[in-house]
Amino acid sequence: MNPILEQIYATILPSAPFVIAAYALVWLALLVYVVFVTVRLKRTEAQVTALEEALAHRQADETASVLKKD
């Protein structure tokens, strides 16, 4: 093998586990973030749905009370 390549590989390969660990950590952090955002999004969607239903009931009650007054 070329002596220059041997020197390059000797320099690069010992640090390979650290590079792999860094990539794994970044992917894991990204996965955790996506799961966190997905859970929060679903919770927020449920809250919006509940608010829409409460608003619809409130508007129906107000409409009914206005109609009773007339």
Biotite code that builds the C-alpha atoms (Angstrom):
import biotite.structure as struc

atoms = struc.array([
    struc.Atom([0.000, 0.000, 0.000], chain_id="A", res_id=1, res_name="MET", atom_name="CA", element="C"),
    struc.Atom([1.080, 3.537, -0.625], chain_id="A", res_id=2, res_name="ASN", atom_name="CA", element="C"),
    struc.Atom([2.872, 4.942, 2.459], chain_id="A", res_id=3, res_name="PRO", atom_name="CA", element="C"),
    struc.Atom([0.920, 8.187, 2.213], chain_id="A", res_id=4, res_name="ILE", atom_name="CA", element="C"),
    struc.Atom([-2.374, 6.292, 2.236], chain_id="A", res_id=5, res_name="LEU", atom_name="CA", element="C"),
    struc.Atom([-1.205, 4.257, 5.224], chain_id="A", res_id=6, res_name="GLU", atom_name="CA", element="C"),
    struc.Atom([-0.473, 7.448, 7.099], chain_id="A", res_id=7, res_name="GLN", atom_name="CA", element="C"),
    struc.Atom([-3.885, 8.921, 6.175], chain_id="A", res_id=8, res_name="ILE", atom_name="CA", element="C"),
    struc.Atom([-5.753, 5.769, 7.208], chain_id="A", res_id=9, res_name="TYR", atom_name="CA", element="C"),
    struc.Atom([-3.787, 5.564, 10.432], chain_id="A", res_id=10, res_name="ALA", atom_name="CA", element="C"),
    struc.Atom([-4.873, 9.108, 11.209], chain_id="A", res_id=11, res_name="THR", atom_name="CA", element="C"),
    struc.Atom([-8.519, 8.736, 10.165], chain_id="A", res_id=12, res_name="ILE", atom_name="CA", element="C"),
    struc.Atom([-9.485, 5.250, 11.321], chain_id="A", res_id=13, res_name="LEU", atom_name="CA", element="C"),
    struc.Atom([-8.742, 5.700, 15.032], chain_id="A", res_id=14, res_name="PRO", atom_name="CA", element="C"),
    struc.Atom([-11.258, 8.551, 15.131], chain_id="A", res_id=15, res_name="SER", atom_name="CA", element="C"),
    struc.Atom([-13.936, 6.640, 13.209], chain_id="A", res_id=16, res_name="ALA", atom_name="CA", element="C"),
    struc.Atom([-15.828, 5.463, 16.342], chain_id="A", res_id=17, res_name="PRO", atom_name="CA", element="C"),
    struc.Atom([-16.125, 9.067, 17.502], chain_id="A", res_id=18, res_name="PHE", atom_name="CA", element="C"),
    struc.Atom([-17.465, 10.180, 14.137], chain_id="A", res_id=19, res_name="VAL", atom_name="CA", element="C"),
    struc.Atom([-19.963, 7.320, 14.079], chain_id="A", res_id=20, res_name="ILE", atom_name="CA", element="C"),
    struc.Atom([-21.036, 8.119, 17.637], chain_id="A", res_id=21, res_name="ALA", atom_name="CA", element="C"),
    struc.Atom([-21.482, 11.786, 16.745], chain_id="A", res_id=22, res_name="ALA", atom_name="CA", element="C"),
    struc.Atom([-23.666, 10.941, 13.743], chain_id="A", res_id=23, res_name="TYR", atom_name="CA", element="C"),
    struc.Atom([-25.685, 8.488, 15.842], chain_id="A", res_id=24, res_name="ALA", atom_name="CA", element="C"),
    struc.Atom([-26.177, 11.130, 18.523], chain_id="A", res_id=25, res_name="LEU", atom_name="CA", element="C"),
    struc.Atom([-27.339, 13.705, 15.988], chain_id="A", res_id=26, res_name="VAL", atom_name="CA", element="C"),
    struc.Atom([-29.810, 11.257, 14.421], chain_id="A", res_id=27, res_name="TRP", atom_name="CA", element="C"),
    struc.Atom([-31.080, 10.241, 17.854], chain_id="A", res_id=28, res_name="LEU", atom_name="CA", element="C"),
    struc.Atom([-31.569, 13.873, 18.858], chain_id="A", res_id=29, res_name="ALA", atom_name="CA", element="C"),
    struc.Atom([-33.406, 14.543, 15.601], chain_id="A", res_id=30, res_name="LEU", atom_name="CA", element="C"),
    struc.Atom([-35.651, 11.528, 16.146], chain_id="A", res_id=31, res_name="LEU", atom_name="CA", element="C"),
    struc.Atom([-36.464, 12.593, 19.709], chain_id="A", res_id=32, res_name="VAL", atom_name="CA", element="C"),
    struc.Atom([-37.257, 16.119, 18.488], chain_id="A", res_id=33, res_name="TYR", atom_name="CA", element="C"),
    struc.Atom([-39.580, 14.835, 15.749], chain_id="A", res_id=34, res_name="VAL", atom_name="CA", element="C"),
    struc.Atom([-41.404, 12.576, 18.210], chain_id="A", res_id=35, res_name="VAL", atom_name="CA", element="C"),
    struc.Atom([-41.718, 15.452, 20.686], chain_id="A", res_id=36, res_name="PHE", atom_name="CA", element="C"),
    struc.Atom([-43.099, 17.804, 18.038], chain_id="A", res_id=37, res_name="VAL", atom_name="CA", element="C"),
    struc.Atom([-45.525, 15.149, 16.784], chain_id="A", res_id=38, res_name="THR", atom_name="CA", element="C"),
    struc.Atom([-46.877, 14.519, 20.284], chain_id="A", res_id=39, res_name="VAL", atom_name="CA", element="C"),
    struc.Atom([-47.278, 18.238, 20.936], chain_id="A", res_id=40, res_name="ARG", atom_name="CA", element="C"),
    struc.Atom([-48.969, 18.716, 17.555], chain_id="A", res_id=41, res_name="LEU", atom_name="CA", element="C"),
    struc.Atom([-51.505, 15.981, 18.273], chain_id="A", res_id=42, res_name="LYS", atom_name="CA", element="C"),
    struc.Atom([-52.208, 17.470, 21.693], chain_id="A", res_id=43, res_name="ARG", atom_name="CA", element="C"),
    struc.Atom([-52.671, 20.912, 20.169], chain_id="A", res_id=44, res_name="THR", atom_name="CA", element="C"),
    struc.Atom([-54.985, 19.544, 17.477], chain_id="A", res_id=45, res_name="GLU", atom_name="CA", element="C"),
    struc.Atom([-57.104, 17.890, 20.180], chain_id="A", res_id=46, res_name="ALA", atom_name="CA", element="C"),
    struc.Atom([-57.301, 21.173, 22.075], chain_id="A", res_id=47, res_name="GLN", atom_name="CA", element="C"),
    struc.Atom([-58.309, 23.076, 18.939], chain_id="A", res_id=48, res_name="VAL", atom_name="CA", element="C"),
    struc.Atom([-61.021, 20.502, 18.229], chain_id="A", res_id=49, res_name="THR", atom_name="CA", element="C"),
    struc.Atom([-62.338, 20.831, 21.786], chain_id="A", res_id=50, res_name="ALA", atom_name="CA", element="C"),
    struc.Atom([-62.343, 24.621, 21.498], chain_id="A", res_id=51, res_name="LEU", atom_name="CA", element="C"),
    struc.Atom([-64.176, 24.480, 18.169], chain_id="A", res_id=52, res_name="GLU", atom_name="CA", element="C"),
    struc.Atom([-66.830, 22.209, 19.694], chain_id="A", res_id=53, res_name="GLU", atom_name="CA", element="C"),
    struc.Atom([-67.209, 24.487, 22.726], chain_id="A", res_id=54, res_name="ALA", atom_name="CA", element="C"),
    struc.Atom([-67.521, 27.512, 20.458], chain_id="A", res_id=55, res_name="LEU", atom_name="CA", element="C"),
    struc.Atom([-70.144, 25.773, 18.326], chain_id="A", res_id=56, res_name="ALA", atom_name="CA", element="C"),
    struc.Atom([-72.170, 24.883, 21.454], chain_id="A", res_id=57, res_name="HIS", atom_name="CA", element="C"),
    struc.Atom([-71.846, 28.416, 22.766], chain_id="A", res_id=58, res_name="ARG", atom_name="CA", element="C"),
    struc.Atom([-72.989, 29.919, 19.467], chain_id="A", res_id=59, res_name="GLN", atom_name="CA", element="C"),
    struc.Atom([-75.909, 27.487, 19.325], chain_id="A", res_id=60, res_name="ALA", atom_name="CA", element="C"),
    struc.Atom([-76.911, 28.435, 22.879], chain_id="A", res_id=61, res_name="ASP", atom_name="CA", element="C"),
    struc.Atom([-76.673, 32.159, 22.082], chain_id="A", res_id=62, res_name="GLU", atom_name="CA", element="C"),
    struc.Atom([-78.713, 31.680, 18.908], chain_id="A", res_id=63, res_name="THR", atom_name="CA", element="C"),
    struc.Atom([-81.348, 29.753, 20.802], chain_id="A", res_id=64, res_name="ALA", atom_name="CA", element="C"),
    struc.Atom([-81.535, 32.426, 23.536], chain_id="A", res_id=65, res_name="SER", atom_name="CA", element="C"),
    struc.Atom([-81.894, 35.198, 20.922], chain_id="A", res_id=66, res_name="VAL", atom_name="CA", element="C"),
    struc.Atom([-84.670, 33.269, 19.181], chain_id="A", res_id=67, res_name="LEU", atom_name="CA", element="C"),
    struc.Atom([-86.503, 32.742, 22.509], chain_id="A", res_id=68, res_name="LYS", atom_name="CA", element="C"),
    struc.Atom([-86.418, 36.481, 23.233], chain_id="A", res_id=69, res_name="LYS", atom_name="CA", element="C"),
    struc.Atom([-88.159, 37.285, 19.956], chain_id="A", res_id=70, res_name="ASP", atom_name="CA", element="C"),
])
